[in-house]
């Protein structure tokens, strides 16, 4: 924590923590305690002195004592807070300059061309990490870029993340290393990502903060894209956002936990997963493969779901599940689902 928040190196943090646990210590004594070379500890103590975290003993200048944490660390914390405030002001200034320039874009400036698959990967990763409010993503085969299911750290910052997958990708996940696996989807959902499934999605699309979008361009026979379009604020971007919202409303919500469902106390997580996969159109055998279960278990669970819903067939099950709210997460449409 000290190294992350206050800018101390792991070695400095370890040495300081050890020093505050004793009345005083020589570099050799500290070196023995933390398992480092004495000359390395001497250098670390010099750095701690410079930061006001350690000082030499008045009675014996060969020994070191720790400065009181409440005073010394608070000063460092205030300094770091001031640095962050200055960085935030600078960021706001740069953002204002960028937006002012964006308002003056001509027709040729609305779209930038990104050349090469590697360049696309780098740009997608860059804008994803920089997202402030929302990421909207159409995932369509072939998958060319890792990270289609986002890092939980993005969502942890308060960014809403919505991704829509094609149903055939679930079927190919067991043989296609690029397609998101069921386990990856479960992890993404647990992190707060919203996931929906459609029979097809119209194009590959990545929209960030409703301010710009990346549209990879597929090559012959759906090969990995050789380029992509980076679309800035414009009527074209507005149209892409409207397309995403329209397709999102029609897609099937992908549920991996019964805990987020409405009125679903009679079913467990496996029931919810089987129901969700079944409604996307997967066969019982494909569902069993995805869940690493047996065909018999899937069929037995489907029968259980029909009994709970008081229906006779799967078509009625889908209708009744929708009526009972089993297909709607309680917080869907907010930041998390």
LOZA-351296 format. One line per field, with one value per residue (C-alpha): residue number from 1; x, y, z. Coordinates in steps of 0.1 Angstrom, whole numbers, plus 5000, padded with zeros to 4 digits. Layout:
N
num	c(NUM/...)
east	c(X/...)
north	c(Y/...)
up	c(Z/...)
//
This chain:
337
num	c(1/2/3/4/5/6/7/8/9/10/11/12/13/14/15/16/17/18/19/20/21/22/23/24/25/26/27/28/29/30/31/32/33/34/35/36/37/38/39/40/41/42/43/44/45/46/47/48/49/50/51/52/53/54/55/56/57/58/59/60/61/62/63/64/65/66/67/68/69/70/71/72/73/74/75/76/77/78/79/80/81/82/83/84/85/86/87/88/89/90/91/92/93/94/95/96/97/98/99/100/101/102/103/104/105/106/107/108/109/110/111/112/113/114/115/116/117/118/119/120/121/122/123/124/125/126/127/128/129/130/131/132/133/134/135/136/137/138/139/140/141/142/143/144/145/146/147/148/149/150/151/152/153/154/155/156/157/158/159/160/161/162/163/164/165/166/167/168/169/170/171/172/173/174/175/176/177/178/179/180/181/182/183/184/185/186/187/188/189/190/191/192/193/194/195/196/197/198/199/200/201/202/203/204/205/206/207/208/209/210/211/212/213/214/215/216/217/218/219/220/221/222/223/224/225/226/227/228/229/230/231/232/233/234/235/236/237/238/239/240/241/242/243/244/245/246/247/248/249/250/251/252/253/254/255/256/257/258/259/260/261/262/263/264/265/266/267/268/269/270/271/272/273/274/275/276/277/278/279/280/281/282/283/284/285/286/287/288/289/290/291/292/293/294/295/296/297/298/299/300/301/302/303/304/305/306/307/308/309/310/311/312/313/314/315/316/317/318/319/320/321/322/323/324/325/326/327/328/329/330/331/332/333/334/335/336/337)
east	c(5000/5028/5046/5014/4999/5029/5054/5078/5096/5088/5123/5118/5084/5097/5126/5105/5079/5108/5124/5092/5089/5121/5135/5165/5187/5220/5220/5235/5207/5181/5198/5196/5160/5148/5172/5190/5227/5239/5251/5217/5200/5225/5213/5176/5181/5196/5165/5142/5162/5157/5119/5119/5109/5141/5168/5200/5198/5210/5229/5246/5247/5254/5219/5187/5152/5119/5101/5066/5043/5014/5034/5059/5035/5008/5032/5040/5003/4995/5023/5010/4974/4987/5005/4973/4953/4978/4978/4940/4940/4965/4943/4912/4932/4944/4909/4895/4921/4912/4875/4879/4900/4874/4846/4866/4871/4863/4848/4882/4889/4858/4874/4910/4924/4943/4966/4975/4960/4987/4979/4942/4949/4970/4944/4916/4935/4945/4910/4895/4919/4911/4873/4856/4819/4810/4823/4800/4813/4800/4821/4820/4840/4868/4882/4915/4921/4925/4905/4871/4859/4873/4897/4877/4898/4879/4846/4859/4865/4827/4828/4797/4808/4783/4793/4772/4784/4772/4756/4778/4809/4797/4796/4831/4846/4857/4877/4885/4911/4902/4865/4855/4850/4821/4845/4856/4821/4813/4843/4833/4798/4811/4831/4800/4801/4767/4766/4740/4738/4724/4722/4745/4759/4761/4797/4827/4823/4840/4825/4840/4822/4800/4828/4845/4843/4866/4852/4876/4874/4872/4894/4885/4867/4864/4902/4917/4913/4941/4927/4900/4882/4884/4852/4851/4821/4798/4765/4782/4791/4756/4743/4767/4755/4719/4727/4743/4713/4688/4706/4712/4675/4667/4695/4691/4705/4733/4729/4755/4742/4707/4715/4710/4676/4642/4618/4642/4646/4636/4665/4703/4733/4735/4697/4702/4732/4713/4682/4703/4723/4691/4674/4703/4696/4723/4715/4715/4747/4764/4752/4766/4799/4800/4793/4815/4785/4767/4738/4717/4723/4713/4681/4672/4678/4656/4628/4633/4629/4597/4583/4591/4576/4546/4549/4550/4575/4605/4587/4564/4594/4609/4576/4571/4607/4603/4569/4585/4614/4640/4656/4661/4689/4677/4703/4706/4709/4729/4767/4766/4742)
north	c(5000/5024/5017/5022/5053/5072/5064/5043/5014/4979/4979/5013/5003/4970/4987/5014/4989/4970/5001/5013/4980/4985/5013/5017/4996/4997/4990/4956/4947/4958/4939/4907/4913/4918/4895/4921/4931/4957/4981/4980/4988/5017/5031/5026/5043/5073/5075/5072/5100/5122/5116/5124/5089/5080/5098/5090/5083/5112/5089/5069/5081/5046/5037/5047/5054/5057/5090/5088/5075/5098/5129/5117/5098/5124/5149/5125/5119/5156/5160/5132/5146/5180/5163/5145/5177/5194/5164/5166/5203/5196/5167/5190/5216/5191/5177/5212/5218/5184/5191/5226/5211/5184/5210/5225/5192/5191/5162/5146/5149/5130/5096/5085/5053/5029/5006/4971/4945/4953/4990/4983/4962/4989/5016/4995/4988/5024/5039/5011/5020/5056/5052/5074/5066/5037/5012/4996/4966/4944/4912/4894/4866/4863/4876/4894/4911/4899/4916/4914/4908/4938/4941/4944/4974/4994/4986/4992/5029/5032/5026/5009/4981/4965/4938/4918/4885/4864/4831/4810/4823/4804/4772/4779/4788/4753/4751/4787/4801/4837/4834/4843/4811/4806/4809/4843/4855/4843/4863/4894/4892/4887/4919/4938/4936/4935/4908/4900/4874/4878/4855/4879/4914/4937/4946/4948/4979/4996/5028/5047/5074/5081/5103/5081/5046/5021/5001/4973/4966/4929/4916/4888/4858/4875/4875/4895/4932/4950/4984/5002/5035/5057/5078/5111/5130/5134/5123/5091/5084/5092/5066/5039/5046/5043/5011/4996/5006/4992/4958/4958/4960/4931/4908/4881/4890/4865/4855/4835/4839/4834/4860/4889/4877/4889/4864/4835/4821/4786/4783/4782/4795/4763/4766/4803/4794/4766/4787/4816/4794/4776/4808/4818/4788/4764/4727/4707/4690/4724/4736/4706/4712/4748/4740/4710/4690/4660/4659/4641/4668/4696/4678/4671/4707/4719/4696/4711/4747/4737/4722/4754/4776/4752/4747/4717/4726/4748/4774/4779/4780/4809/4828/4821/4829/4863/4869/4859/4882/4854/4869/4904/4912/4935/4962/4957/4991/5005/5004/4967/4939)
up	c(5000/5009/4976/4956/4973/4985/4958/4980/4963/4977/4993/5010/5023/5037/5054/5069/5082/5099/5113/5130/5148/5167/5189/5166/5144/5125/5087/5094/5118/5094/5066/5086/5095/5059/5042/5021/5017/5042/5014/4998/5032/5036/5003/5012/5046/5028/5006/5037/5053/5023/5025/5062/5071/5090/5110/5128/5166/5187/5210/5183/5147/5135/5144/5127/5141/5122/5121/5135/5108/5115/5109/5083/5061/5063/5048/5019/5015/5013/4987/4966/4968/4956/4927/4918/4919/4896/4872/4872/4863/4835/4822/4822/4803/4777/4774/4768/4741/4724/4725/4710/4682/4677/4672/4644/4626/4589/4570/4565/4603/4614/4605/4611/4595/4617/4597/4608/4633/4659/4657/4662/4693/4708/4701/4715/4746/4750/4747/4769/4797/4793/4794/4819/4817/4793/4768/4742/4723/4694/4694/4660/4646/4638/4671/4664/4697/4732/4759/4744/4780/4798/4827/4859/4869/4842/4857/4892/4883/4877/4839/4826/4802/4777/4753/4728/4714/4685/4695/4672/4691/4722/4701/4687/4720/4728/4696/4688/4712/4703/4711/4747/4768/4791/4821/4808/4804/4840/4853/4833/4846/4882/4877/4868/4830/4811/4785/4759/4731/4696/4666/4648/4653/4622/4626/4649/4669/4700/4713/4743/4763/4733/4720/4695/4680/4664/4635/4623/4586/4578/4549/4524/4539/4573/4578/4606/4597/4581/4592/4612/4612/4643/4642/4662/4673/4643/4629/4619/4655/4665/4640/4654/4689/4679/4661/4692/4714/4690/4688/4725/4732/4709/4723/4750/4784/4794/4830/4850/4885/4899/4926/4902/4889/4899/4915/4911/4946/4934/4910/4915/4895/4873/4865/4855/4833/4816/4810/4796/4773/4762/4753/4731/4709/4720/4720/4752/4742/4734/4768/4785/4768/4778/4814/4815/4826/4812/4787/4813/4839/4815/4805/4842/4851/4821/4834/4869/4854/4836/4868/4887/4860/4857/4819/4796/4769/4763/4743/4773/4795/4777/4778/4815/4824/4808/4826/4860/4855/4853/4823/4838/4862/4890/4882/4844/4828/4857/4860/4871/4864)
//
